[in-house]
Amino acid sequence: IEAQVLEQEFMNRKLEGAVTDAALQARYQEFLKENAPGEEVHARHILVKTEAAAKAIIKQLQGGADFEKLAKEKSTGPSGKNGGDLGYFTFERMVPPFSKAAFATRPGSFTEKPVKTQFGWHVIKVEDKRTQKPKSFDEVKNKLRNQISKDLADAVVAELRKTADVQTFGPDGK
């Protein structure tokens, strides 16, 4: 325990004052470049077990039926009780066939063909598309602080290893 306390105090002294506001702002700018905002879709869906059921729903929608009402009545998915509302999501958040169909559909429209996934058959209605808002500095400040501290600690350890005389012994002591 004493060695751990000494090691921690040594690192604290080496890192003291190294995580400055300027360093945090610089890392935040890097974060924004690496995490450029992508597109999000706000969609609803109706999940059913068969392609025939999905095609029947599409015919009803083409005839003017209300999507939310049909979702509440016919969807087997958990979002059915909310009119099939999935909220906003990014492409990566959903399974590929679902995302491809949702992102290819215009806002205010629904898929003209059923979409098959491992969960069943979907009819998807896109409500809106928007560009994601980047995370604010305050939302990622602690994460950035931890990253900078880790990078600096790794640099200190790497520098110490350069001058250390490290010997490795096997189980037999040789």
C-alpha positions in Angstrom: 0.0 0.0 0.0 2.9 2.3 0.8 4.4 1.8 -2.6 1.0 2.6 -4.3 0.6 5.8 -2.2 4.1 6.9 -3.2 3.5 6.1 -6.8 0.3 8.0 -6.8 1.9 11.0 -5.1 4.8 10.9 -7.6 2.3 11.0 -10.5 0.2 13.7 -8.9 3.3 15.9 -8.6 4.4 15.2 -12.2 0.9 16.0 -13.6 0.1 18.9 -11.3 -1.0 21.9 -13.4 -0.5 20.1 -16.7 -4.2 19.9 -17.5 -4.8 23.5 -18.2 -7.9 25.2 -19.7 -5.9 25.8 -22.9 -5.0 22.1 -23.1 -8.6 21.2 -22.6 -9.8 23.6 -25.3 -7.2 22.3 -27.7 -8.3 18.7 -27.0 -12.0 19.7 -27.4 -11.2 21.1 -30.9 -9.5 17.7 -31.8 -12.6 16.0 -30.4 -14.9 18.0 -32.6 -12.8 17.2 -35.7 -12.8 13.5 -34.9 -16.5 13.4 -34.0 -18.0 15.5 -36.7 -21.8 15.6 -36.4 -23.6 13.2 -38.6 -27.2 12.9 -39.8 -30.0 11.8 -37.5 -33.5 10.5 -38.5 -36.7 10.7 -36.5 -38.7 7.7 -37.4 -41.7 5.6 -36.5 -42.1 1.9 -37.4 -44.6 -0.9 -37.3 -43.1 -4.3 -36.6 -45.0 -7.4 -37.7 -44.1 -11.1 -38.0 -44.8 -11.6 -41.7 -44.1 -9.9 -45.0 -47.8 -10.3 -46.0 -48.8 -8.4 -42.8 -46.4 -5.6 -43.6 -47.6 -5.3 -47.2 -51.2 -5.1 -45.9 -50.2 -2.2 -43.6 -48.5 -0.4 -46.5 -51.7 -0.8 -48.6 -53.7 0.7 -45.7 -51.2 3.6 -45.4 -51.5 4.2 -49.2 -55.2 4.4 -48.7 -54.8 7.2 -46.1 -54.7 5.3 -42.8 -53.0 7.0 -39.9 -49.5 5.6 -39.2 -49.6 6.2 -35.4 -53.0 4.5 -35.0 -51.9 1.5 -37.1 -48.7 1.2 -35.0 -50.7 1.1 -31.8 -53.1 -1.5 -33.2 -50.7 -3.8 -35.1 -47.1 -3.4 -34.1 -45.5 -6.2 -32.1 -42.6 -4.0 -31.1 -42.3 -2.2 -27.7 -42.6 1.2 -29.5 -46.0 0.3 -30.8 -47.8 1.6 -27.8 -46.2 5.0 -28.6 -47.4 5.0 -32.2 -44.1 3.4 -33.3 -42.1 6.4 -32.3 -38.3 5.7 -32.1 -37.2 9.3 -31.7 -34.0 10.5 -33.4 -31.2 8.0 -34.1 -28.0 7.8 -36.0 -27.3 5.3 -38.8 -25.1 3.2 -36.5 -27.7 2.8 -33.8 -30.1 0.6 -35.7 -29.5 -2.7 -37.6 -28.2 -2.1 -41.2 -31.3 -3.0 -43.2 -33.4 -0.8 -41.0 -31.0 2.2 -41.1 -30.6 1.9 -44.9 -34.3 2.1 -45.4 -34.9 4.9 -42.9 -32.1 7.1 -44.2 -33.2 6.6 -47.8 -36.8 7.7 -47.0 -37.9 11.3 -47.3 -39.4 13.0 -44.3 -43.1 12.6 -44.3 -42.9 9.4 -46.3 -43.0 5.7 -45.4 -41.2 2.7 -46.9 -43.1 1.4 -50.0 -41.7 -2.1 -49.4 -41.4 -4.0 -46.1 -38.0 -4.0 -44.5 -36.8 -7.4 -43.1 -34.5 -7.6 -40.1 -33.8 -10.3 -37.5 -36.7 -8.8 -35.5 -39.4 -9.3 -38.2 -40.8 -7.1 -40.9 -41.0 -3.3 -40.6 -42.9 -0.5 -42.2 -41.0 2.7 -41.5 -42.2 6.3 -41.6 -39.6 9.1 -41.4 -40.8 12.1 -39.5 -37.7 14.3 -39.8 -34.0 14.4 -40.6 -31.4 16.7 -39.0 -27.7 17.1 -38.4 -26.6 16.0 -35.0 -25.6 18.7 -32.5 -22.0 18.3 -31.4 -21.5 17.6 -27.7 -20.8 20.7 -25.8 -17.4 21.4 -24.1 -19.1 21.0 -20.7 -20.5 17.5 -21.7 -17.0 16.2 -22.5 -14.8 18.2 -20.3 -14.2 15.5 -17.7 -13.6 12.8 -20.4 -11.1 15.1 -22.0 -9.4 15.9 -18.7 -9.0 12.1 -18.1 -7.6 11.5 -21.5 -5.0 14.3 -21.2 -4.0 13.0 -17.7 -3.7 9.5 -19.0 -1.6 10.7 -22.0 0.7 12.7 -19.7 1.0 9.8 -17.2 1.9 7.4 -20.1 4.6 9.9 -21.2 6.0 10.0 -17.7 6.2 6.2 -17.5 7.7 6.0 -21.0 10.4 8.5 -20.0 11.1 6.5 -16.8 11.4 3.3 -18.7 14.1 4.8 -21.0 16.4 5.2 -18.0 15.4 2.2 -16.0 17.4 -1.0 -15.8 14.6 -3.6 -16.2 15.4 -7.2 -15.8 12.9 -10.0 -16.5 13.2 -13.3 -14.7 11.4 -16.5 -15.5 9.7 -18.8 -13.0 13.0 -20.5 -12.3 14.7 -17.2 -11.3 16.9 -17.0 -14.3 
